[in-house]
């Protein structure tokens, strides 16, 4: 089973790296870009065949290591 984890900054949290990419894109002529927010994509190969157990374990991983839940949200997809 594959778990896909998407980690993004919570609304209102400053994103200096996103701001830098936004500025660079606009400098390159992409004026239609209004704002950029950067995040992380993590793909995990799991040996667990039980989707509910796998989801619980991945969410535990997110809370303990993969996401800083003070400033980041995360979303888990299993497939």
Phi and psi in degrees as a GROMACS rama.xvg file:
@    title "Ramachandran Plot"
@    xaxis  label "Phi"
@    yaxis  label "Psi"
@TYPE xy
-111.05  133.104  UNK-2
-110.578  131.429  UNK-3
-112.523  127.63  UNK-4
-117.663  126.487  UNK-5
-111.69  120.447  UNK-6
-114.819  126.025  UNK-7
-133.623  155.386  UNK-8
-69.9534  144.346  UNK-9
-67.1039  151.327  UNK-10
-56.5655  139.502  UNK-11
91.4963  -14.4717  UNK-12
-82.5399  129.154  UNK-13
-63.0973  142.935  UNK-14
-128.35  81.7709  UNK-15
-61.9785  -35.1887  UNK-16
-66.9924  -41.405  UNK-17
-61.9941  -40.4016  UNK-18
-63.449  -39.0265  UNK-19
-65.1305  -41.9396  UNK-20
-66.2519  -41.7052  UNK-21
-56.6043  -48.5186  UNK-22
-62.1805  -43.7362  UNK-23
-63.3452  -43.0505  UNK-24
-62.8205  -42.1867  UNK-25
-66.9135  -36.4056  UNK-26
-63.3854  -32.9234  UNK-27
-80.4574  1.88841  UNK-28
102.119  5.20994  UNK-29
-91.1733  70.2227  UNK-30
-67.2019  -18.7827  UNK-31
-72.9105  -11.7551  UNK-32
-76.0397  117.045  UNK-33
-89.5241  -45.219  UNK-34
-155.798  155.274  UNK-35
-130.21  133.837  UNK-36
-124.595  127.706  UNK-37
-96.2798  152.25  UNK-38
-146.142  -166.848  UNK-39
-126.449  147.235  UNK-40
-122.813  125.83  UNK-41
-126.538  130.637  UNK-42
-116.159  127.358  UNK-43
-119.969  131.982  UNK-44
-92.3286  120.328  UNK-45
-111.094  145.147  UNK-46
-87.8532  -14.0721  UNK-47
-72.5921  131.234  UNK-48
-95.9885  -12.3915  UNK-49
-89.4381  110.224  UNK-50
-58.1312  -39.582  UNK-51
-69.5803  -37.6792  UNK-52
-68.7249  -42.7201  UNK-53
-60.9307  -44.9149  UNK-54
-61.3262  -44.1292  UNK-55
-61.4377  -41.725  UNK-56
-66.916  -42.5356  UNK-57
-66.6022  -39.8985  UNK-58
-63.9015  -35.6284  UNK-59
-63.0994  -43.3319  UNK-60
-59.7277  -40.4673  UNK-61
-62.8897  -47.109  UNK-62
-65.8694  -33.1703  UNK-63
-88.3264  -28.9035  UNK-64
-144.335  -46.3865  UNK-65
-74.6674  -26.0054  UNK-66
-134.649  142.745  UNK-67
-90.888  97.5065  UNK-68
-68.6431  -7.10047  UNK-69
-71.0016  -39.823  UNK-70
-121.088  -4.01599  UNK-71
-126.303  147.609  UNK-72
-102.789  157.181  UNK-73
-139.181  154.643  UNK-74
-135.666  134.494  UNK-75
-112.151  132.345  UNK-76
-122.513  133.432  UNK-77
-108.452  142.961  UNK-78
